[in-house]
Amino acid sequence: MYLRALNDSLTKVMKNILVIGATGQIGSELTMELRRRYGDSHVVAGYISGAEPKGVLKDSGPSAIADVTDRQSMKTVIKQYNIDTVYNLAALLSVVAERKPEMAWKVGIDGLWNVLEMAREHQCAVFTPSSIGSFGESTPHVKTPQDTIQRPRTMYGITKVTTELLSDYYYMKYGVDTRAVRFPGIISNVTLPGGGTTDYAVEIYYAAVKGQKFICPLKPGTYMDMMYMPDALNAAISLMEADPARLVHRNAFNIASMSFAPEEIYAMIKKYVPGFEMDYEVDSLKQSIADSWPDCLDDTCARMEWDWKPQYDLESMTVDMLEKLKIKFAK
Ligand code: AKB
């Protein structure tokens, strides 16, 4: 028991991690959380030119160019820092991907191919998230099972299903340790998301704290899975730390913590900000994407195979979001 614990902590200490897309919504917080757990010098913030890390992200540890479309840039950083684990967060979100399908494929799939090839060559484990966007109209929308129909009609969804299949392929054919979750909409207070269908659930908090009326781009009754950032970070890290012998699935696990429609998040915020107002102005692209996604996923497999358990629900997330954003805007 003691030896196992010692071994686990040594393994943690010895990990060298590259986060690709470290300045994005998830990457900026994931990099800091990984540094907290594994040590600052063991986590490299990978970025592309024009999206350099700033502030604490820049100052707390190493950073390097890691562009998924340029294999050489990844090879250089993997060798320089002796990387053994890659969190690959390079992707265009659903709305932008619909506007720039070719770019979405280039970054999401050609880029993933480069990451997986580098991982094969340098024996790295790889986490490349999928999404609730990997499902489509013909998927069961309520309690969506782990293994079910995945026939999305958006470019984002197509790249996410391909991500899952290609990641599994590299595991089965070459033994690359690929693992992933299907992220829902992620709600956070550090870095804003850009170009997703679920972004409204972040923007609504910013409007409430700034005392502005919120214009919701989705109709009442549009349910989607959402998650607070601390749970999302914990999901990614716990899965990468999970005992491989217990994993029946790999790419990618359904995870869930809350599902709500716009009128429900509005009512919850209004409970704490009574003067808050919201109106609807439906964006047809966002609405059609949201309508094609599940209302709520069944995450039983994640709970059974690696003990997934979220901490936050809509109310506890709302209290924390409002508190953190008030501090942020008081500065
Ligand atoms: C998006 O809305 O595109 C993302 C997602 C759910 O994958 N947040």
Residues whose N, C-alpha, C, O or C-beta is under 5 A from the ligand:
A	BS01	AKB	L93 S94 V95 S131 I132 G133 F183 P184 G185 I186 G195 G196 T197 T198 D199
